Amino acid sequence: MTHPRAILPAFLAIAALSACMNDPAQYAGSPVRTASAGEVAQCKFISNFSNTPGDYGIFAAKAQDYARNAILRDAGANGANTVVFEKVDPGSMVTIIRAAAYRC
């Protein structure tokens, strides 16, 4: 029988490699643009979207980018081409990212 500590290096290697895999929500590459509320006054409202960044502290910025990109992807999949993100106070802890999606 293999000792549990013997498989630890293999587990860590797999975890490190999986972190390098491409995730569709990781990259913006979306045809959906961001705008301010004033820019979408004449646009058709599609839906509200939200996403929760899973990490905080030193990983917060990357997690927030990931959550925003996931919202852009989901909005585009639902027919939107413009998203207005809810304002966040600089330096505040972000626990949820909200946005309204529009077709302009």
N, C-alpha and C positions, 0 to 999 in steps of 0.2 A: 504494500500500500504506500502511496506517495504522501509524504508529509505535507501538510497545508502550506508551510513556509516555502516548500520547493516550487510551488506553482505561482508564488507571488511575483517573481520577475516576469513571467509570461503574462500574467494579468496586467501588470503595469505597462508592459510593451503594447499590449492590445489597446489599453485605454489611451495611451499616448498616440497611437496611430489613428484611432477613431476620432480623436480631436482634430486631426488634419483633414478629415473627409469633408467634401463639399456638402453643404446643407443649403437647400434652395432659399431659406429665409436669411441666410448669412450675408448674402450679397444683394445690394439694391437692384441692379440691372433690370428694374421694372419700368414699364412705360407710364406708370402712375407718377404724377408730379405732386409736390407739396405746394400749398398756397396758404394765404391768409384768409380769414373769414370774409373780408371785403371783396376778395377776388372771385368768390363763388356765388355772389348774390344772384346771378342770372343762370346758375347751373341747376341741374336736377339732382335732388338729394337721393342717394342710393341707400345708405345704411350707416349705422354707427358701428365702430369696431374698437376692440380693446385687446390688450395683450399684457401679460405680467412678466417683467424682466425677472429671470430666475436667480440672478446673482446681485450681490451688493458689495459695498466696500471697494476694494481695488479693481474688481471686475464689473462694477456698475456701468461704466460707460459702454463697454462692449455688449453687455446684456441689454442695455437700453437701445443700442443700435440694432441688435438682433430683433428685438420686439417691434421696433418701428418698421424694419424691413419686412417682417412677417405681416404687419398690418397692410403695408403697401401691396404685398403679394396677394393677400386675401381680398383686398378692395378691388384690385385689378381682375381677379377671378370672378368677382361679382358684377363686373361691368363698369366700374368706376375708372376714371382717368385722372382724378384730382382728389387729394386728401388734405384735410385741415386738422392738424394735431392740436390737442388741447395744450394750452400754455402751462409750463412748469416753472416754478420759482427756481432760479439758479441756486445750487447748493443744497436744495431740499432732497430728501430721500424719496425716490420715485418707486412706488409700489405697484402702480398700474399706469399704462399709457393708453390714452383714449384718443380717438379720431373720428371725424365724420367724413364720409366718402361721397363724392359727387361725380356726375357725368357732365362735362362742359363741352 
